[in-house]
Amino acid sequence: MHISWLICLIGIPVVYFRDGLNLLEKTFLLVGLLMFFWFLYLALCFLFHRYSLRNPEARSAFVKLDDIAKGKEIGSYLEGW
């Protein structure tokens, strides 16, 4: 959801102030970018859960965390790539 805000804040002005595209093309471009970033985010979430939460102990420890701690955990895992 937070990626959507970034796309809207950055992508909408870029797409709508760009010359050479009509309104339909601009709309498809914006929706396509939004769907691409949502898919990328979903794929990263699946990879994180598949590879780091295989054993039940790690899974239960992750579920017990609050949302901010979960975000930090996922961020530190992705930083390691």
C-alpha positions in Angstrom: 0.0 0.0 0.0 2.8 2.4 0.8 4.4 1.8 -2.6 1.1 2.9 -4.2 1.5 6.3 -2.5 5.0 6.7 -3.9 3.9 5.7 -7.4 1.0 8.3 -7.2 3.3 11.0 -5.8 6.1 10.5 -8.3 4.3 8.7 -11.2 1.2 10.9 -11.7 3.1 14.1 -12.4 5.6 12.4 -14.6 3.0 10.6 -16.7 0.5 13.5 -17.0 3.1 16.2 -17.8 4.8 14.0 -20.4 4.3 15.0 -24.0 3.2 12.7 -26.8 0.7 10.4 -25.0 -3.0 10.7 -25.1 -5.1 10.2 -21.9 -5.8 6.5 -22.6 -2.1 5.7 -23.0 -1.2 7.7 -19.9 -3.8 5.8 -17.9 -2.6 2.4 -19.1 1.0 3.4 -18.3 0.1 4.5 -14.8 -2.0 1.4 -14.1 0.7 -0.8 -15.6 3.4 0.7 -13.4 1.2 0.3 -10.4 0.5 -3.3 -11.1 4.1 -4.0 -11.8 5.2 -2.6 -8.4 2.4 -4.4 -6.6 3.5 -7.7 -8.2 7.1 -7.0 -7.3 6.2 -6.3 -3.7 4.0 -9.4 -3.5 6.8 -11.6 -4.9 9.3 -10.2 -2.4 6.8 -11.0 0.4 6.4 -14.5 -0.8 10.2 -15.0 -1.1 10.8 -13.6 2.4 8.2 -15.9 4.0 9.2 -18.9 2.0 12.9 -18.8 2.8 13.1 -17.2 6.2 10.1 -18.6 8.0 10.4 -22.3 7.2 10.7 -23.6 10.7 7.8 -23.2 13.2 9.9 -21.4 15.8 10.9 -18.6 13.5 7.4 -18.3 12.2 5.8 -18.0 15.6 8.5 -15.5 16.7 7.7 -13.4 13.6 4.0 -13.5 14.1 4.3 -12.3 17.7 6.1 -9.1 16.6 4.2 -5.8 16.1 3.9 -4.3 12.6 6.8 -1.9 13.0 9.1 -4.7 14.2 7.9 -6.9 11.3 8.8 -4.1 8.9 12.2 -3.7 10.4 12.8 -7.5 10.2 11.7 -7.6 6.5 13.9 -4.5 5.7 16.9 -6.0 7.4 16.4 -9.2 5.5 16.1 -7.4 2.1 19.2 -5.3 2.9 21.2 -8.4 3.2 20.6 -9.3 -0.4 
